[in-house]
Structures are given as structure tokens and as C-alpha cells.
Amino acid sequence: MLSNIGFPGLILILVVALIVFGPSKLPEIGKAVGSSLREFKKATNDIMNENDDYNNKEKR
């Protein structure tokens, strides 16, 4: 779904975000979203590693 946005759609989203939140809040929102994505990715990788460890123990 997100791959179909394209450059004009991305510009429109950024303009709407700028109007709604204002220029002073956008860096804070970007930082919060980035840290949330980083935590989600780390948790996902941890779960996948635990699953791989569990599967490797069962095969022995």
C-alpha cells in the first residue's frame, strides 16, 4: 500500500502534516516515530531470534 504513494502523494502528506502540526512540532514527531520504529524492529528481531533458537533446539 505504501509503495503506491509516489512522490506527489508524499509531498501532499508532508504539506498536510506541516499545516496540522506546525513547523515546531514536526521534528519532535519525526524523532518519536523513528524511535518507535527502531524499538519495534528490535523487538521483532528478538522474537525471530528466539523462534530460530527454539527451532534449532527441536531439530537436535
C-alpha positions as CSV (number, residue, x, y, z in Angstrom):
1,M,0.0,0.0,0.0
2,L,2.7,2.5,0.9
3,S,4.7,1.6,-2.2
4,N,1.9,3.1,-4.3
5,I,2.0,6.6,-2.8
6,G,4.6,8.1,-5.1
7,F,6.4,11.4,-4.8
8,P,3.3,13.7,-5.3
9,G,1.4,11.9,-2.6
10,L,4.4,12.1,-0.2
11,I,4.6,15.9,-0.8
12,L,0.9,16.2,-0.1
13,I,1.2,14.2,3.1
14,L,4.1,16.4,4.3
15,V,2.2,19.6,3.5
16,V,-0.9,18.4,5.4
17,A,1.3,17.4,8.3
18,L,3.0,20.8,8.3
19,I,-0.4,22.6,8.3
20,V,-1.8,20.4,11.1
21,F,1.2,20.1,13.4
22,G,3.2,23.3,12.6
23,P,6.9,23.5,11.9
24,S,8.0,23.4,15.5
25,K,6.3,20.0,16.2
26,L,7.4,18.1,13.1
27,P,11.0,17.3,14.3
28,E,9.6,16.0,17.6
29,I,7.1,13.8,15.8
30,G,9.7,12.5,13.4
31,K,12.0,11.6,16.3
32,A,9.2,9.9,18.2
33,V,8.2,7.9,15.1
34,G,11.8,6.9,14.4
35,S,12.4,5.7,17.9
36,S,9.2,3.8,17.9
37,L,10.1,2.1,14.6
38,R,13.5,1.3,16.0
39,E,12.0,-0.4,19.1
40,F,9.5,-2.3,17.0
41,K,12.2,-3.6,14.7
42,K,14.4,-4.6,17.6
43,A,11.5,-6.5,19.3
44,T,10.7,-8.2,16.0
45,N,14.3,-9.3,15.6
46,D,14.4,-10.6,19.2
47,I,11.3,-12.6,18.7
48,M,12.6,-14.1,15.4
49,N,15.9,-15.0,17.0
50,E,14.1,-16.7,19.9
51,N,12.0,-18.6,17.4
52,D,15.1,-19.7,15.5
53,D,16.8,-20.8,18.7
54,Y,13.7,-22.8,19.6
55,N,13.5,-24.5,16.2
56,N,17.2,-25.3,16.2
57,K,16.9,-27.0,19.7
58,E,14.0,-29.1,18.5
59,K,15.9,-30.4,15.4
60,R,18.7,-31.8,17.6
